[in-house]
Amino acid sequence: MIKVGIIGSTGYAGGELVRILSSHPNAEIKTVTSQSYIGKNYNEVYENYRHIKNLVCKQEDIEKMSQICDVIFLALPHGEASKKINSSVLQKTKIIDLGADYRLQNIDVYESWYTKHYSPDILKEAVYGLCEINREKIKTRRIIANPGCYTTCSILSLYPLVKEKMIELDSIVIDAKSGATGAGRSLSLSNHFCELNESVKAYKIASHRHTPEIEEQLSAAAGEDIVLSFTPHLIPMNRGILATCYAKLNDKYEYDDIKKVYEKYYADEYFIRLTKEGIFPETKWVKSSNFCDIGFALDKRTNRIIVVGAIDNLYKGAAGQAVQNMNIMFGMDEKTGLDYIPIFPV
């Protein structure tokens, strides 16, 4: 059994990790931490665990955890993980960070969008944990930077087109929508029911922190620098990401030409599902699952392609992908503990 620790277990992503790993046949949760609920039983924080899981929220001590855990998941605000992870910890355990601290390899870019980085010596060891793209690298690393939710959906949606250079790389526009859990569990005025309900809003226009993450990964795929436009929106639902991506095609393509390219990269990827022509992903089709659904259409009038991707932001966009990364790191079938049908229609 893989011995697991979870730091930040009572946030939305941390709670989803506890839920997934509680049913994982090859994992045992050894310890969970919480800053707000130290000493409380986990089923007092989340009553849905009553009579199911007997865990106590402990004060975080990553050095002690590294001595008893084979892998530690960090579900913390950005800027916290880099203060905690060091070479001593990595000598004893593996790390999967759900925050942004190790996603960007360019430390100057990270610090211009986030905050000071406290362990730049560790940064070069981290691999970006987008499983379908970096699988081979993930197998050999001690620290994984679990991708963001917007980024997972956007990068997977565009990756084949960028890799095969079928689009004009300076023409990419991503319009994405997220459910309210993407903003985390902490209270703020913008997350109140009356502020969210019956409304849709764009936010952090031209300034969202996932922008450089998407650019860095797509630039690596293209072999040249990409600068794109990314606009996120908050919509009145609990969970889900829908990314609508636009780009100018660099030649005259037919639907089947594009389909063959997506199948080249994703036909054997269990967690990526390509929709049929004329059918486009919906968030309810992937709810509470590790699937990423992708569909596209060609606008021949403008010679643009429109790609639509959908994921569950807490699952494939956070905890589910983190467990998928764990499975890869420990040589297990990637589907282990994740092979669940989405819960549509409710």
C-alpha positions as CSV (number, residue, x, y, z in Angstrom):
1,M,0.0,0.0,0.0
2,I,1.1,3.5,-0.8
3,K,1.2,5.6,2.4
4,V,-0.3,9.0,1.7
5,G,-0.3,12.4,3.5
6,I,-2.5,15.3,2.5
7,I,-1.6,18.9,3.5
8,G,-4.5,21.2,3.2
9,S,-7.1,18.5,3.4
10,T,-10.2,20.6,4.2
11,G,-10.2,22.9,1.2
12,Y,-12.2,21.8,-1.9
13,A,-9.3,20.2,-3.7
14,G,-8.0,18.6,-0.5
15,G,-11.5,17.3,0.3
16,E,-11.7,15.8,-3.2
17,L,-8.3,14.1,-2.6
18,V,-9.5,12.5,0.6
19,R,-12.7,11.3,-1.2
20,I,-10.8,9.7,-4.1
21,L,-8.0,8.2,-2.1
22,S,-10.4,6.7,0.5
23,S,-11.5,4.4,-2.2
24,H,-8.2,3.8,-3.9
25,P,-7.3,0.1,-3.7
26,N,-3.5,0.7,-3.4
27,A,-3.4,3.8,-1.2
28,E,-3.7,4.3,2.6
29,I,-4.2,7.8,4.0
30,K,-1.8,8.0,6.9
31,T,-2.3,11.7,7.9
32,V,-4.2,14.8,6.9
33,T,-3.6,18.3,8.0
34,S,-5.7,21.5,8.2
35,Q,-4.8,25.0,9.4
36,S,-8.4,25.8,10.4
37,Y,-9.5,22.5,12.0
38,I,-6.6,21.2,14.0
39,G,-7.7,18.4,16.4
40,K,-11.1,18.0,14.8
41,N,-12.3,14.7,13.3
42,Y,-12.5,14.9,9.5
43,N,-16.1,13.8,9.6
44,E,-16.9,16.8,11.8
45,V,-15.6,19.1,9.0
46,Y,-17.3,17.1,6.3
47,E,-20.3,15.2,7.7
48,N,-20.6,13.1,4.6
49,Y,-17.7,11.0,6.0
50,R,-19.7,10.0,9.1
51,H,-19.3,6.3,9.8
52,I,-17.0,6.1,6.7
53,K,-13.6,7.7,7.5
54,N,-12.0,8.1,10.9
55,L,-9.3,10.7,10.4
56,V,-8.2,13.6,12.7
57,C,-7.0,16.9,11.2
58,K,-3.4,17.4,12.5
59,Q,-1.1,20.4,12.5
60,E,1.2,20.3,9.5
61,D,4.8,19.0,10.0
62,I,6.1,18.1,6.6
63,E,9.4,16.7,7.9
64,K,7.6,14.2,10.2
65,M,5.1,13.4,7.4
66,S,8.0,12.7,5.0
67,Q,9.2,10.0,7.4
68,I,5.9,8.0,7.3
69,C,4.5,8.8,3.9
70,D,5.5,7.5,0.4
71,V,3.8,10.6,-1.2
72,I,2.5,13.9,0.1
73,F,-0.1,15.9,-1.6
74,L,0.0,19.7,-1.0
75,A,-3.4,21.5,-1.5
76,L,-2.3,24.9,-0.4
77,P,-2.6,28.6,-1.6
78,H,0.0,29.6,-4.1
79,G,3.3,30.6,-2.5
80,E,3.1,28.2,0.4
81,A,4.6,25.0,-1.0
82,S,7.9,26.6,-2.0
83,K,8.4,27.5,1.7
84,K,8.0,23.9,2.8
85,I,9.6,21.6,0.3
86,N,13.4,21.1,0.5
87,S,16.0,18.5,-0.5
88,S,15.6,16.8,2.9
89,V,11.9,16.2,2.4
90,L,12.5,15.0,-1.2
91,Q,15.1,12.4,0.0
92,K,12.4,10.7,2.0
93,T,9.1,11.1,0.0
94,K,7.5,12.1,-3.2
95,I,5.6,15.4,-3.6
96,I,2.6,16.3,-5.7
97,D,1.9,20.0,-5.4
98,L,-1.6,21.1,-6.4
99,G,-0.6,24.8,-6.2
100,A,1.3,26.9,-8.8
101,D,4.7,27.0,-7.1
102,Y,6.5,24.5,-9.4
103,R,4.4,24.8,-12.6
104,L,6.5,27.6,-14.2
105,Q,10.1,26.8,-14.9
106,N,11.0,30.4,-15.4
107,I,11.3,31.8,-11.9
108,D,11.2,35.4,-13.1
109,V,7.9,34.8,-14.8
110,Y,6.6,33.0,-11.6
111,E,7.5,35.9,-9.4
112,S,6.1,38.5,-11.7
113,W,2.7,36.8,-11.7
114,Y,2.6,35.3,-8.2
115,T,5.0,36.0,-5.3
116,K,8.6,35.3,-4.2
117,H,9.7,31.7,-4.8
118,Y,11.5,30.2,-1.7
119,S,13.0,27.0,-3.2
120,P,14.4,27.8,-6.7
121,D,16.9,25.0,-6.2
122,I,14.0,22.5,-6.2
123,L,12.2,24.1,-9.2
124,K,14.4,22.4,-11.8
125,E,13.5,19.0,-10.4
126,A,9.8,19.5,-10.9
127,V,7.9,18.3,-13.9
128,Y,4.6,19.7,-15.1
129,G,2.1,16.9,-14.3
130,L,-0.1,17.0,-17.4
131,C,-0.3,13.2,-17.5
132,E,-1.2,12.7,-21.2
133,I,1.7,14.9,-22.4
134,N,4.4,14.4,-19.8
135,R,3.8,10.8,-18.8
136,E,7.4,9.5,-19.3
137,K,8.9,12.4,-17.3
138,I,6.4,11.9,-14.5
139,K,7.6,8.3,-14.0
140,T,11.1,9.4,-12.9
141,R,10.5,12.5,-10.8
142,R,10.2,13.1,-7.1
143,I,8.2,16.3,-7.4
144,I,5.2,16.9,-9.6
145,A,3.6,20.3,-10.3
146,N,-0.1,19.4,-10.7
147,P,-1.6,21.7,-13.4
148,G,-4.3,24.2,-12.9
149,C,-7.9,23.5,-13.9
150,Y,-8.2,26.2,-16.6
151,T,-4.8,25.2,-17.9
152,T,-5.5,21.5,-18.1
153,C,-8.6,22.0,-20.2
154,S,-7.1,24.7,-22.4
155,I,-3.8,22.9,-23.1
156,L,-5.3,19.5,-23.8
157,S,-7.8,21.2,-26.1
158,L,-5.1,22.9,-28.2
159,Y,-2.1,20.7,-27.9
160,P,-2.4,18.6,-31.1
161,L,-3.0,21.7,-33.2
162,V,0.0,23.5,-31.7
163,K,2.2,20.4,-31.8
164,E,1.5,19.9,-35.5
165,K,1.6,23.6,-36.2
166,M,-1.8,23.7,-38.0
167,I,-2.7,27.1,-36.6
168,E,-1.3,30.5,-36.5
169,L,0.3,30.6,-33.1
170,D,-0.2,34.3,-32.5
171,S,-4.0,34.0,-33.1
172,I,-5.0,31.9,-30.1
173,V,-7.9,33.2,-27.9
174,I,-9.2,31.1,-25.0
175,D,-12.6,32.0,-23.5
176,A,-13.2,29.8,-20.4
177,K,-15.9,29.4,-17.7
178,S,-15.5,27.9,-14.2
179,G,-17.8,26.8,-11.5
180,A,-17.6,28.6,-8.1
181,T,-15.4,25.9,-6.4
182,G,-12.6,27.1,-8.7
183,A,-12.3,30.1,-6.4
184,G,-11.6,27.9,-3.3
185,R,-13.5,27.4,0.0
186,S,-12.5,30.7,1.7
187,L,-15.2,33.2,2.1
188,S,-15.3,36.4,0.0
189,L,-18.0,38.7,-1.2
190,S,-17.7,37.5,-4.8
191,N,-18.5,33.9,-3.8
192,H,-21.7,34.7,-1.9
193,F,-24.8,33.1,-3.4
194,C,-26.5,36.4,-4.1
195,E,-23.4,37.6,-6.0
196,L,-23.1,34.5,-8.1
197,N,-26.7,33.5,-8.7
198,E,-28.4,34.6,-12.0
199,S,-25.1,36.2,-13.2
200,V,-22.1,35.5,-15.3
201,K,-18.9,37.7,-15.1
202,A,-15.5,37.9,-16.7
203,Y,-12.7,38.5,-14.2
204,K,-9.0,39.1,-14.1
205,I,-9.1,40.1,-17.8
206,A,-5.7,40.1,-19.4
207,S,-4.2,39.4,-16.0
208,H,-5.2,35.8,-14.9
209,R,-2.3,33.8,-13.4
210,H,-3.0,30.7,-15.5
211,T,-2.0,32.7,-18.7
212,P,1.8,32.2,-18.4
213,E,1.2,28.5,-17.5
214,I,-0.8,27.9,-20.7
215,E,1.8,29.9,-22.7
216,E,4.8,28.0,-21.3
217,Q,3.4,24.6,-22.0
218,L,2.1,25.4,-25.5
219,S,5.3,27.1,-26.3
220,A,7.2,23.9,-25.4
221,A,4.9,21.9,-27.7
222,A,5.4,24.4,-30.5
223,G,9.1,24.8,-30.0
224,E,8.7,28.6,-30.1
225,D,7.3,31.3,-27.9
226,I,3.5,31.7,-27.9
227,V,1.6,34.7,-26.5
228,L,-2.2,34.3,-26.3
229,S,-5.3,35.9,-24.9
230,F,-7.1,34.1,-22.0
231,T,-10.3,35.4,-20.4
232,P,-11.9,33.4,-17.5
233,H,-15.5,33.7,-16.4
234,L,-17.3,32.7,-13.2
235,I,-20.7,31.1,-13.7
236,P,-23.3,30.1,-11.1
237,M,-22.6,26.4,-10.8
238,N,-20.6,24.4,-8.3
239,R,-18.0,22.7,-10.5
240,G,-16.8,22.4,-14.0
241,I,-14.6,24.1,-16.6
242,L,-15.7,24.8,-20.2
243,A,-12.9,26.3,-22.4
244,T,-13.8,27.6,-25.9
245,C,-10.6,28.1,-27.8
246,Y,-10.2,30.0,-31.1
247,A,-7.3,30.1,-33.6
248,K,-6.7,30.9,-37.2
249,L,-5.9,27.9,-39.4
250,N,-2.7,28.2,-41.5
251,D,-4.1,26.2,-44.4
252,K,-7.3,24.9,-45.8
253,Y,-8.3,21.9,-43.8
254,E,-11.3,19.6,-43.7
255,Y,-12.9,18.2,-40.6
256,D,-11.3,14.8,-41.1
257,D,-7.8,16.3,-41.4
258,I,-8.2,17.8,-37.9
259,K,-9.8,14.7,-36.5
260,K,-6.9,12.5,-37.6
261,V,-4.5,14.8,-35.7
262,Y,-6.5,14.6,-32.5
263,E,-6.8,10.9,-32.8
264,K,-3.0,10.7,-33.4
265,Y,-2.4,12.1,-29.9
266,Y,-5.5,11.1,-28.0
267,A,-6.9,7.9,-29.5
268,D,-5.2,5.7,-26.8
269,E,-5.8,8.2,-23.9
270,Y,-8.5,6.7,-21.7
271,F,-9.3,10.0,-19.9
272,I,-9.6,12.1,-23.1
273,R,-12.8,11.6,-25.0
274,L,-13.2,13.1,-28.5
275,T,-16.8,14.0,-29.3
276,K,-18.5,13.2,-32.7
277,E,-18.8,15.8,-35.4
278,G,-21.5,18.4,-34.5
279,I,-21.5,17.4,-30.8
280,F,-19.7,19.6,-28.3
281,P,-18.7,18.9,-24.7
282,E,-20.8,19.9,-21.8
283,T,-19.7,20.1,-18.2
284,K,-22.5,17.8,-17.0
285,W,-20.9,15.0,-19.1
286,V,-17.7,15.0,-17.1
287,K,-19.0,16.0,-13.6
288,S,-17.2,14.2,-10.8
289,S,-14.9,12.3,-13.2
290,N,-11.3,12.4,-14.5
291,F,-12.4,12.8,-18.1
292,C,-11.6,15.6,-20.5
293,D,-14.1,15.9,-23.4
294,I,-12.9,17.7,-26.5
295,G,-14.8,18.6,-29.7
296,F,-14.2,21.1,-32.5
297,A,-15.7,22.8,-35.5
298,L,-14.2,24.5,-38.5
299,D,-15.5,28.0,-39.4
300,K,-14.7,28.0,-43.2
301,R,-16.0,31.5,-43.6
302,T,-13.1,32.9,-41.4
303,N,-10.8,29.9,-41.7
304,R,-10.7,29.5,-37.9
305,I,-11.0,26.4,-35.8
306,I,-13.1,26.5,-32.6
307,V,-12.2,23.9,-30.0
308,V,-14.4,23.2,-27.0
309,G,-13.0,21.3,-23.9
310,A,-14.8,20.3,-20.7
311,I,-13.5,19.0,-17.4
312,D,-14.5,18.9,-13.8
313,N,-12.3,21.5,-12.2
314,L,-11.9,19.6,-8.8
315,Y,-11.3,16.3,-10.5
316,K,-9.3,16.3,-13.7
317,G,-8.5,19.9,-12.9
318,A,-7.1,19.1,-9.5
319,A,-7.5,16.0,-7.3
320,G,-8.2,13.4,-9.9
321,Q,-5.2,14.4,-12.0
322,A,-3.1,14.5,-8.9
323,V,-4.0,10.9,-8.2
324,Q,-3.4,10.0,-11.8
325,N,0.1,11.5,-11.4
326,M,0.5,9.3,-8.2
327,N,-0.5,6.2,-10.2
328,I,2.1,7.0,-12.8
329,M,4.9,7.7,-10.3
330,F,4.3,4.4,-8.6
331,G,4.0,2.3,-11.7
332,M,0.3,1.6,-11.4
333,D,-2.4,1.6,-14.1
334,E,-3.4,5.3,-14.4
335,K,-7.1,4.4,-14.1
336,T,-6.7,2.9,-10.6
337,G,-9.1,4.6,-8.2
338,L,-10.3,6.9,-10.9
339,D,-12.3,4.8,-13.3
340,Y,-15.7,6.2,-12.5
341,I,-18.6,7.1,-14.7
342,P,-19.6,10.8,-14.5
343,I,-22.7,11.4,-12.4
344,F,-24.9,13.0,-15.1
345,P,-27.9,13.7,-15.1
346,V,-27.9,15.1,-11.6
